[in-house]
Amino acid sequence: MADALISPAVGGVLLATSAAAAAYATAKIKNELGDKKIPIMAVAGAFVFAAQMINFTIPGTGSSGHIGGGILLAGLLGPFPALLTIATVLVIQCLFFADGGLLALGCNIFNMGVIPTLLIYPLIFKPLLKKGITTSRLTLASIISVVIGLQLGAFGVVLETLISGITALPFSVFVLLMQPIHLAIGVVEGIITASVLGFVYAMRPEIIQSSEQRLPLAAEVSVKKPLIVLAVITVLVGGILSIFASAYPDGLEWAMAKTAGTTELEAEGPVFRSAEAIQGATAFMPNYDFPNAGEEGSGIGTTVAGIAGAALTCLLAGAAGFIIHRVKNRNAKTT
């Protein structure tokens, strides 16, 4: 979401809500990270950053979509580390690449992070695996969870614009466009999520099992192979495939264009100007390209942005996991 889609009040409330959810997730993390889950947290975050750069075309609509990654991360890490990881992805996108508004950052974290990791994963994904993890159950759980999570996230966008009083996006028309297009996007993301989780499960089932049980990986379990494969895929996706991402507007932009006749609404006021100024100062590669790339853009800029963003995500997500793990361990030893 861009800042123009919400009021400062809604942005502030959702930022506080998302910050509270992140604090809650940090507090709830016990020993599930362990020394072996921290590198998975880092590489999985980088993978989601890179994967979000790939917009895939939705046939017959003139629209495109990209994965959210919340359920994918929850399946690999568990719900609480997953929320912190997706929040890291969204903060990096916002501050360094001007993707999503700074005022709307809380909304984006809530819609794409809190809903899938703290609501959908425990209430839908895990119950579907209650009888045991198999490839077929993992596939079913992934697709159903992603579709429902994306539907709720899309509806959250509509509600946030409604409460903000964005009259250019009337509720009835906007919701009738947002939900179907995000249903189609959800099906594709669900298949991608199922494929990645299925691949990891086939290679190291302990990763998925430990996340579902919120337990650390045993010392004898090697995660080297899946990490190397995910890292290589991340570089290929962020550095090469991102150049060939669909040029069609994404689901939100498509729904906005159909409703308001434009994908860019204007926002006026000191709060919006301040947020824009902060982003302008922090974003070293706005829109995932060099600042002087022009309207046509440059392929090399997209490649550099994909690799740099994935590397930043890997570093910050890994650092967050490391610090939380060390602090929790230290506190446990002193009690």
GUNUPA-196915 format. One record per residue (C-alpha): residue in one letter; x, y negated, z. Coordinates in nm, 3 decimals. Layout:
BEGIN
<pt rest="a" c1="X" c2="Y" c3="Z"/>
...
***
This chain:
BEGIN
<pt rest="m" c1="0.000" c2="0.000" c3="0.000"/>
<pt rest="a" c1="0.110" c2="-0.355" c3="-0.074"/>
<pt rest="d" c1="0.065" c2="-0.635" c3="0.178"/>
<pt rest="a" c1="-0.208" c2="-0.798" c3="-0.031"/>
<pt rest="l" c1="-0.439" c2="-0.504" c3="0.038"/>
<pt rest="i" c1="-0.470" c2="-0.573" c3="0.410"/>
<pt rest="s" c1="-0.517" c2="-0.854" c3="0.658"/>
<pt rest="p" c1="-0.243" c2="-0.939" c3="0.911"/>
<pt rest="a" c1="-0.471" c2="-0.812" c3="1.190"/>
<pt rest="v" c1="-0.520" c2="-0.470" c3="1.029"/>
<pt rest="g" c1="-0.150" c2="-0.451" c3="0.947"/>
<pt rest="g" c1="-0.058" c2="-0.533" c3="1.305"/>
<pt rest="v" c1="-0.297" c2="-0.281" c3="1.457"/>
<pt rest="l" c1="-0.184" c2="-0.001" c3="1.228"/>
<pt rest="l" c1="0.183" c2="-0.087" c3="1.286"/>
<pt rest="a" c1="0.126" c2="-0.060" c3="1.662"/>
<pt rest="t" c1="-0.068" c2="0.265" c3="1.614"/>
<pt rest="s" c1="0.203" c2="0.420" c3="1.398"/>
<pt rest="a" c1="0.475" c2="0.306" c3="1.639"/>
<pt rest="a" c1="0.282" c2="0.464" c3="1.925"/>
<pt rest="a" c1="0.246" c2="0.786" c3="1.725"/>
<pt rest="a" c1="0.620" c2="0.790" c3="1.655"/>
<pt rest="a" c1="0.693" c2="0.734" c3="2.025"/>
<pt rest="y" c1="0.453" c2="1.014" c3="2.114"/>
<pt rest="a" c1="0.621" c2="1.246" c3="1.862"/>
<pt rest="t" c1="0.963" c2="1.163" c3="2.006"/>
<pt rest="a" c1="0.840" c2="1.237" c3="2.358"/>
<pt rest="k" c1="0.677" c2="1.566" c3="2.253"/>
<pt rest="i" c1="0.990" c2="1.706" c3="2.088"/>
<pt rest="k" c1="1.138" c2="1.964" c3="2.322"/>
<pt rest="n" c1="1.397" c2="2.212" c3="2.202"/>
<pt rest="e" c1="1.261" c2="2.283" c3="1.853"/>
<pt rest="l" c1="1.528" c2="2.079" c3="1.678"/>
<pt rest="g" c1="1.838" c2="2.260" c3="1.797"/>
<pt rest="d" c1="2.171" c2="2.221" c3="1.622"/>
<pt rest="k" c1="2.050" c2="2.405" c3="1.310"/>
<pt rest="k" c1="1.727" c2="2.209" c3="1.255"/>
<pt rest="i" c1="1.896" c2="1.868" c3="1.253"/>
<pt rest="p" c1="2.065" c2="1.921" c3="0.911"/>
<pt rest="i" c1="1.732" c2="2.056" c3="0.778"/>
<pt rest="m" c1="1.565" c2="1.736" c3="0.901"/>
<pt rest="a" c1="1.828" c2="1.529" c3="0.720"/>
<pt rest="v" c1="1.821" c2="1.718" c3="0.389"/>
<pt rest="a" c1="1.442" c2="1.763" c3="0.387"/>
<pt rest="g" c1="1.397" c2="1.389" c3="0.439"/>
<pt rest="a" c1="1.633" c2="1.317" c3="0.149"/>
<pt rest="f" c1="1.443" c2="1.566" c3="-0.067"/>
<pt rest="v" c1="1.108" c2="1.399" c3="0.005"/>
<pt rest="f" c1="1.254" c2="1.056" c3="-0.072"/>
<pt rest="a" c1="1.380" c2="1.179" c3="-0.408"/>
<pt rest="a" c1="1.060" c2="1.371" c3="-0.484"/>
<pt rest="q" c1="0.847" c2="1.063" c3="-0.417"/>
<pt rest="m" c1="1.030" c2="0.888" c3="-0.702"/>
<pt rest="i" c1="0.884" c2="1.139" c3="-0.949"/>
<pt rest="n" c1="0.541" c2="1.026" c3="-1.064"/>
<pt rest="f" c1="0.366" c2="1.307" c3="-1.252"/>
<pt rest="t" c1="0.092" c2="1.236" c3="-1.504"/>
<pt rest="i" c1="-0.266" c2="1.334" c3="-1.419"/>
<pt rest="p" c1="-0.397" c2="1.457" c3="-1.759"/>
<pt rest="g" c1="-0.690" c2="1.273" c3="-1.910"/>
<pt rest="t" c1="-0.693" c2="0.989" c3="-1.657"/>
<pt rest="g" c1="-0.418" c2="0.746" c3="-1.752"/>
<pt rest="s" c1="-0.297" c2="0.778" c3="-1.395"/>
<pt rest="s" c1="-0.007" c2="0.940" c3="-1.216"/>
<pt rest="g" c1="0.074" c2="1.064" c3="-0.868"/>
<pt rest="h" c1="0.366" c2="1.153" c3="-0.645"/>
<pt rest="i" c1="0.393" c2="1.375" c3="-0.341"/>
<pt rest="g" c1="0.342" c2="1.242" c3="0.009"/>
<pt rest="g" c1="0.552" c2="1.510" c3="0.174"/>
<pt rest="g" c1="0.394" c2="1.516" c3="0.518"/>
<pt rest="i" c1="0.277" c2="1.878" c3="0.509"/>
<pt rest="l" c1="0.598" c2="1.988" c3="0.339"/>
<pt rest="l" c1="0.807" c2="1.835" c3="0.618"/>
<pt rest="a" c1="0.580" c2="1.972" c3="0.890"/>
<pt rest="g" c1="0.613" c2="2.320" c3="0.741"/>
<pt rest="l" c1="0.992" c2="2.293" c3="0.746"/>
<pt rest="l" c1="1.039" c2="2.109" c3="1.075"/>
<pt rest="g" c1="0.723" c2="2.120" c3="1.284"/>
<pt rest="p" c1="0.481" c2="1.829" c3="1.327"/>
<pt rest="f" c1="0.676" c2="1.591" c3="1.550"/>
<pt rest="p" c1="1.014" c2="1.592" c3="1.371"/>
<pt rest="a" c1="0.817" c2="1.573" c3="1.045"/>
<pt rest="l" c1="0.644" c2="1.250" c3="1.146"/>
<pt rest="l" c1="0.975" c2="1.087" c3="1.237"/>
<pt rest="t" c1="1.127" c2="1.203" c3="0.908"/>
<pt rest="i" c1="0.845" c2="1.074" c3="0.685"/>
<pt rest="a" c1="0.848" c2="0.747" c3="0.881"/>
<pt rest="t" c1="1.221" c2="0.719" c3="0.803"/>
<pt rest="v" c1="1.150" c2="0.773" c3="0.433"/>
<pt rest="l" c1="0.882" c2="0.503" c3="0.429"/>
<pt rest="v" c1="1.090" c2="0.251" c3="0.624"/>
<pt rest="i" c1="1.383" c2="0.293" c3="0.384"/>
<pt rest="q" c1="1.154" c2="0.260" c3="0.083"/>
<pt rest="c" c1="0.999" c2="-0.055" c3="0.227"/>
<pt rest="l" c1="1.311" c2="-0.237" c3="0.349"/>
<pt rest="f" c1="1.570" c2="-0.140" c3="0.090"/>
<pt rest="f" c1="1.363" c2="-0.082" c3="-0.225"/>
<pt rest="a" c1="1.059" c2="-0.310" c3="-0.167"/>
<pt rest="d" c1="0.828" c2="-0.013" c3="-0.222"/>
<pt rest="g" c1="0.517" c2="-0.078" c3="-0.013"/>
<pt rest="g" c1="0.460" c2="-0.396" c3="0.186"/>
<pt rest="l" c1="0.632" c2="-0.472" c3="0.514"/>
<pt rest="l" c1="0.301" c2="-0.584" c3="0.665"/>
<pt rest="a" c1="0.142" c2="-0.264" c3="0.534"/>
<pt rest="l" c1="0.420" c2="-0.038" c3="0.665"/>
<pt rest="g" c1="0.213" c2="0.078" c3="0.961"/>
<pt rest="c" c1="-0.077" c2="0.164" c3="0.731"/>
<pt rest="n" c1="0.150" c2="0.365" c3="0.504"/>
<pt rest="i" c1="0.306" c2="0.556" c3="0.793"/>
<pt rest="f" c1="-0.038" c2="0.630" c3="0.936"/>
<pt rest="n" c1="-0.194" c2="0.741" c3="0.605"/>
<pt rest="m" c1="0.103" c2="0.942" c3="0.479"/>
<pt rest="g" c1="0.260" c2="1.050" c3="0.806"/>
<pt rest="v" c1="0.034" c2="1.056" c3="1.110"/>
<pt rest="i" c1="-0.265" c2="1.211" c3="0.931"/>
<pt rest="p" c1="-0.086" c2="1.508" c3="0.770"/>
<pt rest="t" c1="0.163" c2="1.585" c3="1.049"/>
<pt rest="l" c1="-0.035" c2="1.522" c3="1.368"/>
<pt rest="l" c1="-0.386" c2="1.604" c3="1.245"/>
<pt rest="i" c1="-0.388" c2="1.829" c3="0.939"/>
<pt rest="y" c1="-0.089" c2="2.047" c3="1.026"/>
<pt rest="p" c1="-0.212" c2="2.156" c3="1.373"/>
<pt rest="l" c1="-0.582" c2="2.167" c3="1.285"/>
<pt rest="i" c1="-0.571" c2="2.329" c3="0.939"/>
<pt rest="f" c1="-0.226" c2="2.448" c3="0.833"/>
<pt rest="k" c1="-0.136" c2="2.642" c3="1.149"/>
<pt rest="p" c1="-0.477" c2="2.809" c3="1.195"/>
<pt rest="l" c1="-0.460" c2="2.939" c3="0.837"/>
<pt rest="l" c1="-0.135" c2="3.116" c3="0.933"/>
<pt rest="k" c1="-0.272" c2="3.249" c3="1.261"/>
<pt rest="k" c1="-0.281" c2="3.609" c3="1.137"/>
<pt rest="g" c1="0.082" c2="3.594" c3="1.032"/>
<pt rest="i" c1="0.290" c2="3.416" c3="0.770"/>
<pt rest="t" c1="0.282" c2="3.564" c3="0.422"/>
<pt rest="t" c1="0.351" c2="3.403" c3="0.087"/>
<pt rest="s" c1="-0.019" c2="3.405" c3="-0.007"/>
<pt rest="r" c1="-0.129" c2="3.255" c3="0.324"/>
<pt rest="l" c1="0.148" c2="2.996" c3="0.305"/>
<pt rest="t" c1="0.030" c2="2.899" c3="-0.045"/>
<pt rest="l" c1="-0.334" c2="2.874" c3="0.063"/>
<pt rest="a" c1="-0.248" c2="2.675" c3="0.375"/>
<pt rest="s" c1="-0.026" c2="2.437" c3="0.177"/>
<pt rest="i" c1="-0.280" c2="2.358" c3="-0.093"/>
<pt rest="i" c1="-0.580" c2="2.320" c3="0.139"/>
<pt rest="s" c1="-0.386" c2="2.112" c3="0.392"/>
<pt rest="v" c1="-0.236" c2="1.879" c3="0.133"/>
<pt rest="v" c1="-0.569" c2="1.824" c3="-0.042"/>
<pt rest="i" c1="-0.757" c2="1.744" c3="0.279"/>
<pt rest="g" c1="-0.472" c2="1.532" c3="0.413"/>
<pt rest="l" c1="-0.453" c2="1.329" c3="0.093"/>
<pt rest="q" c1="-0.829" c2="1.283" c3="0.085"/>
<pt rest="l" c1="-0.820" c2="1.146" c3="0.441"/>
<pt rest="g" c1="-0.522" c2="0.928" c3="0.359"/>
<pt rest="a" c1="-0.693" c2="0.786" c3="0.050"/>
<pt rest="f" c1="-1.009" c2="0.722" c3="0.251"/>
<pt rest="g" c1="-0.790" c2="0.551" c3="0.512"/>
<pt rest="v" c1="-0.669" c2="0.311" c3="0.242"/>
<pt rest="v" c1="-1.029" c2="0.231" c3="0.147"/>
<pt rest="l" c1="-1.130" c2="0.170" c3="0.509"/>
<pt rest="e" c1="-0.826" c2="-0.051" c3="0.570"/>
<pt rest="t" c1="-0.908" c2="-0.270" c3="0.270"/>
<pt rest="l" c1="-1.274" c2="-0.282" c3="0.377"/>
<pt rest="i" c1="-1.194" c2="-0.391" c3="0.735"/>
<pt rest="s" c1="-0.944" c2="-0.643" c3="0.594"/>
<pt rest="g" c1="-1.221" c2="-0.802" c3="0.389"/>
<pt rest="i" c1="-1.058" c2="-0.749" c3="0.050"/>
<pt rest="t" c1="-1.366" c2="-0.841" c3="-0.154"/>
<pt rest="a" c1="-1.193" c2="-0.762" c3="-0.485"/>
<pt rest="l" c1="-1.212" c2="-0.395" c3="-0.382"/>
<pt rest="p" c1="-1.577" c2="-0.330" c3="-0.287"/>
<pt rest="f" c1="-1.612" c2="-0.016" c3="-0.075"/>
<pt rest="s" c1="-1.858" c2="0.185" c3="-0.286"/>
<pt rest="v" c1="-1.674" c2="0.144" c3="-0.617"/>
<pt rest="f" c1="-1.327" c2="0.174" c3="-0.467"/>
<pt rest="v" c1="-1.402" c2="0.492" c3="-0.272"/>
<pt rest="l" c1="-1.566" c2="0.658" c3="-0.574"/>
<pt rest="l" c1="-1.245" c2="0.604" c3="-0.770"/>
<pt rest="m" c1="-0.991" c2="0.672" c3="-0.494"/>
<pt rest="q" c1="-1.121" c2="1.008" c3="-0.377"/>
<pt rest="p" c1="-1.144" c2="1.199" c3="-0.710"/>
<pt rest="i" c1="-0.807" c2="1.080" c3="-0.841"/>
<pt rest="h" c1="-0.637" c2="1.171" c3="-0.513"/>
<pt rest="l" c1="-0.809" c2="1.508" c3="-0.522"/>
<pt rest="a" c1="-0.631" c2="1.578" c3="-0.850"/>
<pt rest="i" c1="-0.302" c2="1.447" c3="-0.709"/>
<pt rest="g" c1="-0.353" c2="1.660" c3="-0.398"/>
<pt rest="v" c1="-0.389" c2="1.979" c3="-0.598"/>
<pt rest="v" c1="-0.058" c2="1.915" c3="-0.776"/>
<pt rest="e" c1="0.119" c2="1.819" c3="-0.453"/>
<pt rest="g" c1="-0.028" c2="2.125" c3="-0.282"/>
<pt rest="i" c1="0.121" c2="2.350" c3="-0.548"/>
<pt rest="i" c1="0.460" c2="2.176" c3="-0.517"/>
<pt rest="t" c1="0.449" c2="2.206" c3="-0.138"/>
<pt rest="a" c1="0.355" c2="2.573" c3="-0.157"/>
<pt rest="s" c1="0.640" c2="2.636" c3="-0.402"/>
<pt rest="v" c1="0.904" c2="2.471" c3="-0.183"/>
<pt rest="l" c1="0.783" c2="2.631" c3="0.141"/>
<pt rest="g" c1="0.750" c2="2.966" c3="-0.035"/>
<pt rest="f" c1="1.104" c2="2.940" c3="-0.167"/>
<pt rest="v" c1="1.243" c2="2.857" c3="0.178"/>
<pt rest="y" c1="1.036" c2="3.135" c3="0.335"/>
<pt rest="a" c1="1.169" c2="3.388" c3="0.084"/>
<pt rest="m" c1="1.526" c2="3.280" c3="0.152"/>
<pt rest="r" c1="1.507" c2="3.216" c3="0.530"/>
<pt rest="p" c1="1.166" c2="3.301" c3="0.681"/>
<pt rest="e" c1="1.300" c2="3.205" c3="1.024"/>
<pt rest="i" c1="1.288" c2="2.836" c3="0.926"/>
<pt rest="i" c1="0.912" c2="2.838" c3="0.867"/>
<pt rest="q" c1="0.846" c2="3.069" c3="1.161"/>
<pt rest="s" c1="1.046" c2="2.860" c3="1.406"/>
<pt rest="s" c1="0.869" c2="2.541" c3="1.295"/>
<pt rest="e" c1="0.528" c2="2.701" c3="1.333"/>
<pt rest="q" c1="0.620" c2="2.819" c3="1.683"/>
<pt rest="r" c1="0.811" c2="2.499" c3="1.772"/>
<pt rest="l" c1="1.122" c2="2.697" c3="1.859"/>
<pt rest="p" c1="1.488" c2="2.636" c3="1.770"/>
<pt rest="l" c1="1.655" c2="2.855" c3="1.513"/>
<pt rest="a" c1="1.860" c2="3.138" c3="1.658"/>
<pt rest="a" c1="2.237" c2="3.092" c3="1.648"/>
<pt rest="e" c1="2.283" c2="3.387" c3="1.410"/>
<pt rest="v" c1="2.046" c2="3.243" c3="1.146"/>
<pt rest="s" c1="2.243" c2="3.077" c3="0.867"/>
<pt rest="v" c1="2.074" c2="2.782" c3="0.695"/>
<pt rest="k" c1="2.365" c2="2.708" c3="0.462"/>
<pt rest="k" c1="2.212" c2="2.849" c3="0.143"/>
<pt rest="p" c1="1.871" c2="2.678" c3="0.161"/>
<pt rest="l" c1="2.038" c2="2.351" c3="0.259"/>
<pt rest="i" c1="2.275" c2="2.365" c3="-0.037"/>
<pt rest="v" c1="1.991" c2="2.445" c3="-0.277"/>
<pt rest="l" c1="1.771" c2="2.165" c3="-0.140"/>
<pt rest="a" c1="2.062" c2="1.921" c3="-0.154"/>
<pt rest="v" c1="2.138" c2="2.008" c3="-0.517"/>
<pt rest="i" c1="1.770" c2="1.974" c3="-0.611"/>
<pt rest="t" c1="1.757" c2="1.639" c3="-0.430"/>
<pt rest="v" c1="2.049" c2="1.504" c3="-0.633"/>
<pt rest="l" c1="1.899" c2="1.632" c3="-0.960"/>
<pt rest="v" c1="1.554" c2="1.493" c3="-0.883"/>
<pt rest="g" c1="1.664" c2="1.157" c3="-0.744"/>
<pt rest="g" c1="1.955" c2="1.105" c3="-0.982"/>
<pt rest="i" c1="1.826" c2="1.246" c3="-1.311"/>
<pt rest="l" c1="1.460" c2="1.344" c3="-1.318"/>
<pt rest="s" c1="1.353" c2="1.013" c3="-1.163"/>
<pt rest="i" c1="1.446" c2="0.844" c3="-1.492"/>
<pt rest="f" c1="1.169" c2="1.041" c3="-1.664"/>
<pt rest="a" c1="0.893" c2="0.968" c3="-1.410"/>
<pt rest="s" c1="0.551" c2="0.889" c3="-1.555"/>
<pt rest="a" c1="0.498" c2="0.524" c3="-1.649"/>
<pt rest="y" c1="0.126" c2="0.544" c3="-1.574"/>
<pt rest="p" c1="0.002" c2="0.361" c3="-1.261"/>
<pt rest="d" c1="-0.025" c2="0.579" c3="-0.952"/>
<pt rest="g" c1="-0.358" c2="0.678" c3="-0.803"/>
<pt rest="l" c1="-0.394" c2="0.366" c3="-0.586"/>
<pt rest="e" c1="-0.292" c2="0.127" c3="-0.864"/>
<pt rest="w" c1="-0.523" c2="0.309" c3="-1.108"/>
<pt rest="a" c1="-0.819" c2="0.276" c3="-0.871"/>
<pt rest="m" c1="-0.737" c2="-0.091" c3="-0.810"/>
<pt rest="a" c1="-0.721" c2="-0.162" c3="-1.183"/>
<pt rest="k" c1="-1.054" c2="0.010" c3="-1.242"/>
<pt rest="t" c1="-1.214" c2="-0.176" c3="-0.950"/>
<pt rest="a" c1="-1.056" c2="-0.522" c3="-0.951"/>
<pt rest="g" c1="-0.913" c2="-0.535" c3="-1.304"/>
<pt rest="t" c1="-0.555" c2="-0.569" c3="-1.176"/>
<pt rest="t" c1="-0.297" c2="-0.366" c3="-0.987"/>
<pt rest="e" c1="-0.156" c2="-0.672" c3="-0.810"/>
<pt rest="l" c1="-0.376" c2="-0.879" c3="-0.580"/>
<pt rest="e" c1="-0.259" c2="-1.216" c3="-0.451"/>
<pt rest="a" c1="-0.201" c2="-1.274" c3="-0.080"/>
<pt rest="e" c1="-0.161" c2="-1.620" c3="0.072"/>
<pt rest="g" c1="-0.062" c2="-1.733" c3="0.417"/>
<pt rest="p" c1="0.249" c2="-1.775" c3="0.634"/>
<pt rest="v" c1="0.245" c2="-1.414" c3="0.757"/>
<pt rest="f" c1="0.251" c2="-1.278" c3="0.402"/>
<pt rest="r" c1="0.524" c2="-1.523" c3="0.299"/>
<pt rest="s" c1="0.737" c2="-1.427" c3="0.599"/>
<pt rest="a" c1="0.698" c2="-1.056" c3="0.526"/>
<pt rest="e" c1="0.789" c2="-1.112" c3="0.162"/>
<pt rest="a" c1="1.095" c2="-1.316" c3="0.261"/>
<pt rest="i" c1="1.219" c2="-1.043" c3="0.494"/>
<pt rest="q" c1="1.178" c2="-0.779" c3="0.224"/>
<pt rest="g" c1="1.351" c2="-1.005" c3="-0.026"/>
<pt rest="a" c1="1.649" c2="-1.031" c3="0.205"/>
<pt rest="t" c1="1.675" c2="-0.659" c3="0.286"/>
<pt rest="a" c1="1.586" c2="-0.495" c3="-0.047"/>
<pt rest="f" c1="1.915" c2="-0.445" c3="-0.231"/>
<pt rest="m" c1="1.749" c2="-0.249" c3="-0.515"/>
<pt rest="p" c1="1.387" c2="-0.367" c3="-0.549"/>
<pt rest="n" c1="1.167" c2="-0.131" c3="-0.749"/>
<pt rest="y" c1="1.450" c2="0.125" c3="-0.748"/>
<pt rest="d" c1="1.670" c2="-0.065" c3="-0.989"/>
<pt rest="f" c1="1.940" c2="-0.332" c3="-0.999"/>
<pt rest="p" c1="1.806" c2="-0.679" c3="-0.912"/>
<pt rest="n" c1="1.904" c2="-0.817" c3="-1.254"/>
<pt rest="a" c1="1.774" c2="-0.520" c3="-1.455"/>
<pt rest="g" c1="1.487" c2="-0.719" c3="-1.608"/>
<pt rest="e" c1="1.141" c2="-0.593" c3="-1.702"/>
<pt rest="e" c1="1.271" c2="-0.306" c3="-1.909"/>
<pt rest="g" c1="1.480" c2="-0.170" c3="-1.624"/>
<pt rest="s" c1="1.790" c2="0.046" c3="-1.648"/>
<pt rest="g" c1="1.825" c2="0.420" c3="-1.624"/>
<pt rest="i" c1="2.153" c2="0.399" c3="-1.436"/>
<pt rest="g" c1="1.987" c2="0.172" c3="-1.179"/>
<pt rest="t" c1="1.717" c2="0.428" c3="-1.113"/>
<pt rest="t" c1="1.981" c2="0.699" c3="-1.078"/>
<pt rest="v" c1="2.182" c2="0.493" c3="-0.831"/>
<pt rest="a" c1="1.866" c2="0.406" c3="-0.634"/>
<pt rest="g" c1="1.759" c2="0.769" c3="-0.617"/>
<pt rest="i" c1="2.093" c2="0.893" c3="-0.491"/>
<pt rest="a" c1="2.149" c2="0.597" c3="-0.256"/>
<pt rest="g" c1="1.799" c2="0.623" c3="-0.109"/>
<pt rest="a" c1="1.829" c2="0.997" c3="-0.058"/>
<pt rest="a" c1="2.169" c2="0.951" c3="0.107"/>
<pt rest="l" c1="2.035" c2="0.680" c3="0.338"/>
<pt rest="t" c1="1.740" c2="0.897" c3="0.434"/>
<pt rest="c" c1="1.966" c2="1.193" c3="0.498"/>
<pt rest="l" c1="2.191" c2="0.981" c3="0.720"/>
<pt rest="l" c1="1.917" c2="0.810" c3="0.922"/>
<pt rest="a" c1="1.689" c2="1.113" c3="0.961"/>
<pt rest="g" c1="1.985" c2="1.326" c3="1.065"/>
<pt rest="a" c1="2.104" c2="1.060" c3="1.308"/>
<pt rest="a" c1="1.756" c2="1.032" c3="1.461"/>
<pt rest="g" c1="1.737" c2="1.408" c3="1.507"/>
<pt rest="f" c1="2.087" c2="1.423" c3="1.654"/>
<pt rest="i" c1="2.023" c2="1.144" c3="1.905"/>
<pt rest="i" c1="1.688" c2="1.285" c3="2.015"/>
<pt rest="h" c1="1.834" c2="1.633" c3="2.055"/>
<pt rest="r" c1="2.131" c2="1.509" c3="2.258"/>
<pt rest="v" c1="1.920" c2="1.288" c3="2.484"/>
<pt rest="k" c1="1.670" c2="1.570" c3="2.547"/>
<pt rest="n" c1="1.951" c2="1.811" c3="2.629"/>
<pt rest="r" c1="2.116" c2="1.564" c3="2.864"/>
<pt rest="n" c1="1.790" c2="1.496" c3="3.045"/>
<pt rest="a" c1="1.721" c2="1.868" c3="3.076"/>
<pt rest="k" c1="2.062" c2="1.928" c3="3.236"/>
<pt rest="t" c1="2.013" c2="1.651" c3="3.493"/>
<pt rest="t" c1="1.668" c2="1.769" c3="3.608"/>
***
